[in-house]
Amino acid sequence: MHIELKHLRTIRAIQHAGGLARAADLLNMTQSALSHQVKGLEEQTGVELFVRRSKPLKLSAAGARLLRLADKVLPEIEKTQEEFRGLRSGKAGRMHIAIECHACFEWLFPVLERFRHNWPDVDVDIRAGLAFDALPALQKEEVDLVISSDPEEIPGVTFMPLFDYSPVFVAAASHPLAQKPYVGPEDFRGETLITYPVDRTKLDIFSQLLMPAKVEPAAIRPVELTDVILLLVASNRGVTVLPDWVIREVKYSSDYITRPLTHEGITRRMYAAIREDDAQKPFMKDVIGLSREVAERLRQQ
């Protein structure tokens, strides 16, 4: 027995119309062609699907069973077709994000709050890219966008610039380094450095300053939350280095001082890594534009 979608649509149309003539109109076919289709289906199943001498035309027990199947299957098919139309038009899709920047949640959540209103049919998820290899996952289509400050040459992947930022030294206002106009790598030798609990190669203070200078702090204290890091710094339990967009409120507090790293300062750039095939998707363009806009607004606050 071979039941096709057209058979399910036929049985449902006849039931709703109450007869072959009206059902044929609904299906945009002749009554003769519809009768032939019903006869062929009955020959396949070996049972009658309708009580022929009833008016309006009624389903037999076998026909009712086929109608239950149609009512179950056809809505799912129609829903899937609608989703595919959304995918083709760029109105729907999936955007699973991996973040290689622990502090990025500070600006990413406002971005996604606006994004969900613009694109309600796009499935959004966030994974901490520091816990796995985010860029290989991007190539394997396990994630769709990676937030990273370390662009690489990867076939099929493009890095879209989002914004520039500066890693900034933060200490208590009473700290001895508060007397300096800037801090260098040697200033960290006797300090407890409070950082996010991630590999040091993913932290700007190490990759951009301490590792090139071969300087090791006196101690490293990993802390998960930015607010707790700042609380410890204010209590003179250590010093930290955070992106400038994170410390926008700290700059106006008498409990802290902020200083550039080195006389010239250090500037980094944040990127959105995406697959080249996804670069023209409307919702992907929008999330990148929103990321740039929100980051700029945070920097100006």
N, C-alpha and C positions, 0 to 999 in steps of 0.2 A: 504494500500500500504506500502510495506516495502522495502526501498531502502538501500542497503548496500554499503560500500566503494568499494567492488569489482565491483559493477555495475557502479559506477562513473569511476573507472579505465578502465573498458571495453569500455564505450562510448567514452572516450577520446582516447584510443588506436585505436579504429576503425576509428575515425575521422582523426587521424594523419596518420594512415597507408593507408587509402583509400579503405580497403577491409578486409574481414574476415580472409583470409589466412595469410596476413602479420601481422594483429593484433594478431592472435593466436600465431604467433612466438614471438611477443613482450611480450606477457603475459605468454609465456612458457606453453601453453596448446594446445590441439588439436583443429582443426577447428570445429569438431563436438561438442565438449564440449562448445566452445564459442557460436555456433549457438543455442545450447540448453539454454544457459544462457540468450541470447538476447530474445529468444522466451518466456522464463519464466518471464522476466522483462516486456515484452509487455503485457503478460496476466495479470500481476499485475496492470499495469497502465491503461490497457484498450485502449491503443492507439499504433499505429505503430511508431517506433522510427526512421525508415529508409525508404527511397524511394527505394524499392526493385529493380526496373528495371533500376536504374541509374548506370553508370560506369564512374568514381569510385563511390562507394557507398556513397550516400548523406544522411544527416540527415533530418528528417521531422521537422516540427515546434516544435513538442513535444520533439524530440531528441535534437534539438538545445537548448531548454530550459534546458534539463538535462545536456548538455555539459557546459552551463554557470554555473550551480551548481557545476559541477566537477571542473571547472577552479577556482572557488572560494574556495571550500572546500579542495581539495587535496593539494594545496601548503601549507595551514595552517597545515594540518595533517603531511606533510613531514617535515615542520619546527619544529613542536612539537617533532616528532620522533628524529630529529637531536639533539634537546635540551636534550631529555632524554638520548641519547647516550653520550652526553657531561657530564651529571650528573653522569651516571654510571661510566664513565672513570675518573671522578674527574677533568675534564678540565673546567667545567662550574658549576655555582651554585650561591648562595647568601651569602654575608658576610656583614651584617648590624652590625655596631659597636656602642656600648654605652661606653661613657667615664666618669668615676667617678673621673677624675683628670683634673681640669681646665687648668693646664699648659701643659697637654699632647699633645696639638696641636703642640707644638714646635718641637716635634720629630715625631709625627704621620704622618704629611703631607709628609715629605720626604719618609717615608715608603710606603705610598699609591701611591706616584708618581712612585716609582719603581715597586710596585705590579701591577699597571694597565697595564704596559708593559708586565709583565710576564703572566698575566691572564686576557686578554681582554674580556673573556666571563663570568667573575664573576661580578655580580651586587654588587657594593659597596655603602654603605650609612653610615653616621655618625650621631649619636644622642647624645646630651649632657645627659649623664646618671645621672647628678646631678639634672635634672628636673623631674625624675621619678624613680621608683624602678627598677634599671637595672637588678639585679640578678634574681628576680622573672620573669622579662620579658624574660630573657635568658631561664629559665625553660619552659616558655610558647611558646618558639620559635618565639617570637616577635623580638628578636635580636639574633645574632649568636656569638658575641664576646664582652666581657666586659673588659675594662681596669680598674684595681682596685689595690689598695695597701692594701686592707683589705680582705684576704682570709677567707672563711667560709666553714663549712662542709655542703655541699648541695648535696643531692642524684642526681646522674646523671650529676654532674658538676665537672670538674677538673680545677685546677688553675695551669697554666703553668708559671714558673718564667721567667721574661724578663730581668730585670737588677736591680741592687741596686743603690740607690741614697741617697744623704744626704740633708736634709733641711738646708739651710744656712741663717744666719742673714745678712741683708744688710742695711746699713745706709749711710748717707752723710759722706764724709771724715772729715768734721768739727764737727761731732757729738761727744758728750762726751764719748759715749761707744766705740769710735774708739781707746781709750787708753787701752781697755781690750783685753786680748788674746782670750777670749770666752765670751759668754753671757749666763746667766741662767734665770730662770723664774722670779726672783725678779726684774731683769733689765727692765722688760716690764711694771711695775706698773705705772710709770709716762709717758709712751709713747703713742703716737697715732700709732696704728698698721694698716697699709694699707694692705688689703687682697682682694682676689677675692670675688665676691658677692655670696658666697655659704654658706650652713650651716656649722657652726664651727666644727661640728664633722667630716666633710670631709677635714678639713685643718690640716696638720701635726703640725703646731705650737700650735694648741689647743689640739688635741688628744694626742700628744706625750710629750708636755711640760707644757702648762699652765693649762689645766684641771686637770691633776694629782696633780699639785702643788697648785690648788685652787687660781690661780692668775688671775686677770682681768686687762687688759690694761686700761689706762686712757680714751682712746677712740678707736673706731674701724671705719675705713674709707673704705668702699667697693669700689673697682675700677675694671672695667671689663677687661681692656687691660694691659698686662705686661709692654709694653713700657710706658704707662701713670703712672703705679705704680713706675717705676724707675725714671721717670721724677719728680714725687712728692718727692721721697726719696732724689734725688740729690738736690732738693730745700729746704731740711730740713723740709718738711711738715709732716714727720713721718718716721717710719722704717717698714721694711717688712721682711718676711721669704719666700724664694723661693727655689725650687729644684736646685741642683747644675748644672744640665744640662741647666737650663734657664739662669744662670748668668755667663756663660762662657766668655762673652765679658766684663762684669762688672769688672771681676777680674783684667783687664788690664787698667781700667779707673781710673784717678786720682780723679774723682768726688765721688767715692764710697769706702767704706771699706766692706769687708766680714769677718764674724767670724763664727766659729762653734757654735752650740747650746750645751752647757755644756762642761766641760773639755774633756770628752771622745768623744763628738760628737754624733749625732743620725744618724743611718743608717736605711733606709727603703727599701722595695723590691716591685717592680711593677710586677703585674701578668696579664696574659691574661686568663680570665675565659671563658671556652668553654664547650659545651655539650660533654660528653664522646663519644657519637656516631660520633661526627665530628672530633675527634682528629686525625684520620688517613687520612683525606681528604688532598690531595697534596697541594691545595692552602692554607689550614689552616696552615699546617706545614710551608709553605713558608712565610706567613705573620708574623708568630712568629719568624722565623729565621731572616727575614729582620728587625723586631723590635729590636731584640738583636743587630744586626750589626750596625744599624743606631744610637742606643743609645750609644753604645761603641765609635763610631766615634765622636759623639758630646761631650762625656766626655773627649776625648783626645785632643780636639781642644783648 
